[in-house]
Amino acid sequence: MSVATHTFRVEGMHCGSCSLLIDDALEDLPGVRATQTALKQARTTVELDLSQNSPQDVVKVIEELGYRASPLL
């Protein structure tokens, strides 16, 4: 098991419900150990088991919700 923490920029959030929606969706993704989305910083941080999913899968989930996401390096 290879667990890593990744941070993503998230554009398009307007309220606290947006961040809750993102966190809820990411928690359903296999391999996500923890997630925290910050509206004011327009970021989400995800602790992810890389043997189950990749950062690109996180971006896909966020974009399927209607937001724009990109990894922060």
RARAVEN-V861650 format. One line per field, one symbol per residue. psi: psi as a letter, one per 30 degrees, with the letter a starting at -180 (. if undefined). burial: I if it has 24 or more other ideal C-beta (glycine too) atoms within 12 Angstrom, else O. A space follows every 50 residues. Layout:
BEGIN
psi = ???
burial = ???
END
This chain:
BEGIN
psi = kjklkkkkkkkfkflfeeeeeeeeeeffkkfjelkjkjeefhlkkkjkjf felleeeeeeeeeffglkkkkk.
burial = OOOOOIIIIIOOIOOOOIIOIIIOIIOOIOIIIOIIIOOOOIIIIIIIOO OOIOIOIIIOIIOOIOIOIOOOO
END
